[in-house]
Amino acid sequence: MKPAAAILIALGLSACSAYPPPEPGPPLPPPPPSGAALAGADCFRTSDIRNHTIVNSQTLMIRVNRGEVYRVTMAGACLAGAISSDPLIMRQPPGSPIVCRPLDLDIGVAKGGMDTRCIVDSIVRASPAEVEALPRRLRP
């Protein structure tokens, strides 16, 4: 390798190390226990979902007609690589259109012409304080 090329590579590598580390994730409380479900008054219809944001590879925040925000945690990293502008694909499982339990919500994410299916692990209603603690870009 020529000395000039080695100097350019070294300068390029040192410039990369000058970038600050990525910001830490949003301030979310620990995930709810697996299988966490909603109380009767907190249940909602899938047709009431109005907006969503993808927080990380396992967490989706959704807002419904009434203004409530729900935290949906996935069993795997099915949201990895997805962004909040990617459309959600909601399939209605057999039975009621009311969402109270993780099994009541069948979610997929459309990205790059592919449909990535998610297994919902838990769903809880977020408190107003939890929603306010989220950075504005992550609020649905």
C-alpha positions in Angstrom: 0.0 0.0 0.0 1.3 3.4 -0.9 2.0 5.8 2.1 -0.5 8.4 0.7 -3.3 5.8 0.7 -2.5 4.7 4.2 -2.6 8.3 5.4 -6.0 8.8 3.7 -7.4 5.6 5.3 -6.1 6.6 8.7 -7.7 10.1 8.4 -11.0 8.6 7.3 -11.1 6.2 10.2 -10.2 8.9 12.7 -13.0 11.1 11.3 -15.5 8.3 11.8 -14.5 7.9 15.5 -15.2 11.6 16.0 -18.9 11.2 15.6 -20.8 11.1 18.9 -22.3 7.8 20.0 -26.0 7.4 19.1 -28.6 8.8 21.5 -29.9 6.3 24.1 -33.3 4.8 23.5 -36.5 6.6 24.6 -37.3 6.6 28.3 -39.8 3.7 28.4 -40.5 1.8 31.6 -39.6 -1.9 31.5 -41.8 -4.0 29.2 -44.9 -5.4 30.8 -45.0 -9.1 31.6 -45.6 -11.4 28.7 -49.3 -11.8 28.1 -50.3 -8.5 29.7 -53.8 -7.6 28.6 -56.2 -4.6 29.0 -58.9 -4.1 31.5 -62.4 -4.1 30.0 -62.7 -0.3 30.0 -59.4 0.0 28.1 -60.2 -2.3 25.3 -60.6 -0.8 21.8 -61.6 -1.6 18.3 -59.0 -2.2 15.6 -61.0 0.3 13.4 -60.3 3.0 16.1 -56.5 3.0 15.5 -55.6 6.4 14.1 -51.8 6.6 14.3 -48.7 4.7 15.3 -45.0 5.1 15.9 -42.3 2.4 16.0 -40.2 3.0 19.1 -37.7 0.2 18.7 -37.4 -3.3 17.3 -40.0 -4.7 19.7 -42.2 -1.8 20.7 -45.1 -0.1 18.9 -47.1 2.8 20.2 -50.6 3.3 18.8 -53.2 6.1 19.3 -56.9 5.4 19.1 -60.0 7.6 18.4 -60.5 8.4 22.1 -56.9 9.8 22.3 -55.6 7.0 24.4 -52.1 5.6 23.6 -51.3 1.9 23.9 -47.9 0.3 24.1 -47.7 -3.0 22.1 -44.7 -5.2 22.8 -43.7 -7.9 20.3 -42.3 -11.3 21.1 -39.4 -10.8 18.6 -37.6 -8.1 16.8 -40.2 -8.0 13.9 -40.1 -4.2 13.9 -36.3 -4.1 13.2 -35.6 -2.0 10.2 -39.1 -0.6 10.1 -39.9 3.1 10.4 -43.1 4.8 11.6 -44.1 5.7 8.1 -44.2 2.0 7.1 -47.9 0.9 6.9 -49.2 -1.5 9.5 -51.2 -4.4 8.3 -54.0 -5.3 10.6 -55.7 -8.6 10.2 -58.9 -9.4 12.1 -58.4 -12.6 14.0 -61.6 -14.7 14.2 -64.0 -13.5 16.8 -64.6 -10.0 18.1 -63.1 -6.8 16.6 -62.4 -5.7 20.1 -58.7 -5.7 21.3 -58.3 -6.7 24.9 -55.6 -9.4 24.8 -52.4 -9.8 22.8 -54.1 -12.6 20.7 -56.8 -10.1 19.7 -54.2 -8.1 17.7 -52.7 -9.5 14.5 -50.1 -7.0 13.2 -47.7 -7.0 10.3 -45.5 -4.3 8.9 -45.2 -3.6 5.1 -41.7 -2.7 4.2 -40.0 -3.0 0.8 -43.0 -4.8 -0.7 -42.7 -7.5 2.0 -45.1 -8.2 4.9 -43.4 -8.9 8.2 -45.7 -10.6 10.7 -45.4 -9.8 14.3 -46.4 -11.9 17.4 -47.9 -9.5 20.0 -46.5 -10.4 23.4 -48.3 -7.8 25.5 -50.5 -4.7 25.3 -51.0 -2.0 27.9 -52.5 1.4 28.0 -49.7 4.1 28.4 -50.2 6.6 31.1 -50.3 10.3 30.1 -46.9 10.7 32.0 -45.4 7.9 29.9 -46.6 9.5 26.7 -45.3 12.9 27.7 -41.9 11.4 28.6 -41.5 10.1 25.0 -39.6 12.3 22.6 -42.0 14.2 20.4 -41.0 12.2 17.3 -42.1 8.9 19.0 -45.5 10.1 20.1 -48.3 8.6 17.9 
